[in-house]
């Protein structure tokens, strides 16, 4: 049996529209928030970063650094 014949130009345009809609949804989620919501998100991120940095050991070389020994 033969497969369904499609117009590639129309398929490309449909895919581009779907991609643009996905990007628009992401932008709506990121930019369509109140100032209070943005402040809360920023505060939670800062708090998480601070907790992560508290566990960092000082005086120990990073993984990228090499000891000359």
C-alpha positions as CSV (number, residue, x, y, z in Angstrom):
1,X,0.0,0.0,0.0
2,X,1.1,3.5,-0.7
3,X,1.7,6.0,2.1
4,X,-0.3,9.2,2.4
5,X,0.9,11.9,0.0
6,X,1.7,15.2,1.8
7,X,2.8,18.6,0.6
8,X,6.3,19.2,2.1
9,X,5.9,23.0,1.9
10,X,2.7,22.8,4.0
11,X,4.2,20.3,6.4
12,X,7.2,22.6,7.0
13,X,4.9,25.6,7.6
14,X,2.8,23.6,10.1
15,X,5.9,22.6,11.9
16,X,7.2,26.2,12.0
17,X,3.8,27.3,13.4
18,X,3.9,24.7,16.1
19,X,7.5,25.7,17.0
20,X,6.5,29.3,17.2
21,X,3.5,28.4,19.4
22,X,5.7,26.5,21.8
23,X,8.1,29.4,22.0
24,X,5.2,31.8,22.6
25,X,3.9,29.6,25.5
26,X,7.4,29.6,27.1
27,X,7.5,33.4,26.8
28,X,4.1,33.8,28.3
29,X,5.1,31.7,31.2
30,X,8.4,33.6,31.7
31,X,7.2,37.1,31.0
32,X,3.5,37.1,31.8
33,X,4.0,37.1,35.6
34,X,3.4,39.7,38.2
35,X,6.2,41.5,39.9
36,X,5.5,39.6,43.1
37,X,5.8,36.2,41.3
38,X,9.1,37.3,39.7
39,X,10.4,38.5,43.1
40,X,9.4,35.2,44.7
41,X,11.1,33.1,42.0
42,X,14.3,35.2,42.3
43,X,14.3,34.8,46.1
44,X,13.9,31.1,45.9
45,X,16.6,30.8,43.3
46,X,19.0,32.9,45.4
47,X,18.2,30.8,48.5
48,X,18.9,27.6,46.6
49,X,22.2,29.0,45.3
50,X,23.2,30.0,48.8
51,X,22.4,26.5,50.2
52,X,24.5,25.0,47.4
53,X,27.4,27.3,48.1
54,X,27.3,26.5,51.8
55,X,28.2,22.9,51.0
56,X,31.3,23.9,49.0
57,X,34.6,22.9,50.5
58,X,37.3,25.6,50.6
59,X,40.9,24.9,50.0
60,X,40.2,21.9,47.9
61,X,41.1,22.2,44.2
62,X,38.3,22.3,41.7
63,X,37.8,19.4,39.3
64,X,39.2,21.4,36.5
65,X,42.4,22.5,38.3
66,X,45.5,20.3,38.4
67,X,48.0,20.1,41.2
68,X,51.7,20.6,40.4
69,X,53.2,18.0,42.7
